Amino acid sequence: MAPSDGSRRRGSRLEGRRCASLLWAAATLSLCSCVEPLKESDRPCPCTGAWACSWLYSPKICVPREQACKAPPTLPIASETVVANDAASCAASLDGGQVTLIDDFESQDLEIHRGGVNGKWFASNDHSGGCGTDPPEIAPAPGQRCGSRYAMRLTETGLTDWGADVGFALNSDGEHNRPFDTTPYKGIQFWAKSGSIPFQFQFKLVDVTGDPAGMKCAVDAGPTDPRACYVPFLRERTVDTEWAPYQFPFMGAKPHLDQVYELLWGIPTKDNPGDWQQYILWIDDVAWYR
């Protein structure tokens, strides 16, 4: 005769206790061959449901989404000694021209008063159910590239609208943004790397037609409206897991280069879908070049 449901439940509880006891014994006697049931967190990425792909493990596995939103751990700086090729010298122009450093992050200060810039780093995201770095985060730089000890880190996970940005106003007193003349420079350069997987990132330049302070755009206009604010000139590149130099020339750019308000770096969702994979963008040694 088949056992009743109650017998089966009691048997299941007894079997569970027996397995737990044997697992405890295995810790000391290595006698148990019991195997725990496979959980979502035992699975390699990609993940489903309320699970997200974690950067904490190699190979990456699935974790609860709230864990994927946490900032990645950073290693402390091992030494205060900076090698001979310090961060400033590593900002040398890629084409042999003159370079004016804007920020190398070594002061760990979000305010910028260098390279003619008076501004402060800020971060934003679309708040579409995932998460992005906010406020901006200067953290120990991975890889100790060229003696650089700190860099800016932007993290984005699970967003589905326009994504996440980090950047700064070029000429601001903290309350009002004013135009900045970029025409003396050929472009902007910096070092960047991914902290997770290769992905597409954006560099954005917001001019007088895109910043509300310029009074030439409509703050309440939709994103497809030509009058909309924060529709920037932008370029896209792929960032990989190793540090690499990037240059974005202003030549041929549509914006009013003598009236630029903000520079932004972004992780767009159109190229990096909101699949709860964590995207991490590191930026260092931001400079003008002539």
Secondary structure, DSSP 8 states (H G I E B T S, - for coil): ----HHHHHHHHHHHHHHHHHHHHHHHHH----------GGGSBSS--TTEEE-SSSSS-BEEEHHHHTS-------S-S---SS-TTGGG--TTS--EEEEE--TT--SEEEETTEEEEEEEEE--SSSEE--S-EEEE-TT-GGG--EEEEEEEES--SS-EEEEEESBB-SS-B--B--TTSSEEEEEEEESSS-EEEEEEEEETTTSGGGT-SBTTS-TTSTTBTT--EEEEEEE-SS-EEEEEE-TT--S-TTSEEEEEEEE-TTTS-SSSBEEEEEEEEEEEE-
